[in-house]
Amino acid sequence: MATERVNNIKLGAFVLGGTIVLMLALYLLGTKRDLFSRTVDIHAWFNEVSGLRVGNNVRYAGIDVGTVERITIVNDTQVVVDMMVRKDAAEHIRTNALARIASDGLMGNQLVSLQPGDGDGLPVVDGTVLRTVKGLDMDAMLRTLGSSNENLVTITTDLRELTQRMNTVNGPLALLSDTMLAQDVRLTLRGMVDAAANAREITAGVNMLVRDLQAGKGALGALVSDPAAEQQVRDLLSTLGSVSDSLARVSGDISRFSQGLNAPGGLGHTLTRDTAVVADVKRVIAHLDTSSATLSEDLRALQRNWFFRKYFKEKKDAREQQR
Amino acid sequence: MTAQRATGALRGTLLEVGAVSRFTGRFFHEAFRSRFEWRELFRQAYLNGYLSLPLVAITAFIMGLVLTIQSRPTLAAFGAETMLPAMVSISVVREIGPVITALICAGRIGSSMGAELGSMKVTEQIDAMEVSGTNPFKYLVVTRVWSTILMLPLLVVLADAIAIWACYIGVNMRGTVSWSLFQQQVFDSLVFTDLVPALIKSVFFGLAIGVVGCYKGFTTEKGTEGVGRAAHSAVVLASLLIFILDLIAVQVTEILDLN
């Protein structure tokens, strides 16, 4: 009897568990279909609904706010879609909102997408009919895709011809198989690498120099950063200025002197332009030449004179000793 | 000779179908008449429902996990891995949950009923009950068939829940999906017309398992050898009936535009 009681309790727990799971599933399914919430019924008239079905979602601003309740064909060109929208969401949907048929991704279900219209409007209420806009037309998209494919075929054909032309023996792509060119390029690159290394070293040297300069190292650094040196340079420049002035004055004097020389009656003018003076000078030089020859002869005679012979002999000995 | 054998087999089949139909009719005749054996019903519900739960739960868990793991590469090829919860839950709730649970119950409950009632039949206990003034059909058959009719939908609901939970684990083995998002994805894809026809179908599966198990046991002949045959044929026939009923259910839901 006790065992039977325990078994019945277990059975009760099992049945209760199963029932609760079932109820929970039904409740969640019902919540998704807005069966347990207050709703507002709105409508929209479409020319075609692209496979929309009862139970598909109604979406506003990307949020599921309701479901499609009924789809009815009104006439040969119009279909009316009755939608059930949650009351709390309906407060934000205005009467000027636009409805269109959309898809939940490429592989997703169809849905009714509501989007705000222009201007202000009142919140939707039961029976509101929304304006509709045409959604994405898959056929039109496929037609566009078809023409894009045709363009693509043309482009790839041109591209193929271009590559064939480039790949001929004398084409630009033939350069790629030229081993000499590759070697040259390699050498050039190597040279560029070396140049870059040198440039790097030079830059480093310049950097160091600039640092030293800024730190006041070396003569140039001292010149740049030492105030005393700066003063000295200023003094030097000042002295150079004075020297330059003096030189200017001297050069003026020399210029005036040379003008005086070259002026008619001046020494230069007389020596170079007066033919009488020139003839006198030539005659004097001729006399000097004759006199010096005579004097030379006289001196040689004097060396042989017994009175001066000793003197010349001692002079000669002294010269030989020096050698 | 072959024609004679075929005719004999056909006649035997028709006789069997007729006998099962009469047996089912008798069940419905007795099922709603007063003096109900509540105690025996609870006992059978415990034996056939509660005690089947561990086996059904393990099977459902593995089923949900395997289905998720095996479906992932195919969906990933289409870049639709996010549809995994929806796909598995629809498959489990609509078809796999009810059918697998029913097949497990056909194996466990059908054989047990066939063997138990067959033993009672060959040991003349059923005859003894009749002599003592107890209606053996009401006491043995009606309670058992009711128990399977009532317990199978519950087992299916629990199996569905466990399989979907296993799917959640499977999805998170190669990704990260929160329970909240997973639950949203599952219930966004499921509708009443997925769950309700499956539950109605499972009621018929329960009826088939109970009726076939009891019929085979109740009509056992030829001693202990017949008991084994009754248990074996109860499982085979119940499994076959489950598939036939499933096919009919699919056709009916298709005609009613519930798919």
Boltz contact constraints between the chains, C-beta under 6 A:
constraints:
  - contact:
      token1: [A, 7]
      token2: [B, 46]
      max_distance: 6.0
  - contact:
      token1: [A, 8]
      token2: [B, 42]
      max_distance: 6.0
  - contact:
      token1: [A, 10]
      token2: [B, 50]
      max_distance: 6.0
  - contact:
      token1: [A, 11]
      token2: [B, 45]
      max_distance: 6.0
  - contact:
      token1: [A, 11]
      token2: [B, 46]
      max_distance: 6.0
  - contact:
      token1: [A, 11]
      token2: [B, 50]
      max_distance: 6.0
  - contact:
      token1: [A, 14]
      token2: [B, 50]
      max_distance: 6.0
  - contact:
      token1: [A, 18]
      token2: [B, 154]
      max_distance: 6.0
  - contact:
      token1: [A, 18]
      token2: [B, 157]
      max_distance: 6.0
  - contact:
      token1: [A, 18]
      token2: [B, 158]
      max_distance: 6.0
  - contact:
      token1: [A, 21]
      token2: [B, 157]
      max_distance: 6.0
  - contact:
      token1: [A, 21]
      token2: [B, 161]
      max_distance: 6.0
  - contact:
      token1: [A, 22]
      token2: [B, 157]
      max_distance: 6.0
  - contact:
      token1: [A, 28]
      token2: [B, 187]
      max_distance: 6.0
  - contact:
      token1: [A, 29]
      token2: [B, 190]
      max_distance: 6.0
  - contact:
      token1: [A, 29]
      token2: [B, 192]
      max_distance: 6.0
  - contact:
      token1: [A, 32]
      token2: [B, 187]
      max_distance: 6.0
  - contact:
      token1: [A, 55]
      token2: [B, 191]
      max_distance: 6.0
  - contact:
      token1: [A, 107]
      token2: [B, 80]
      max_distance: 6.0
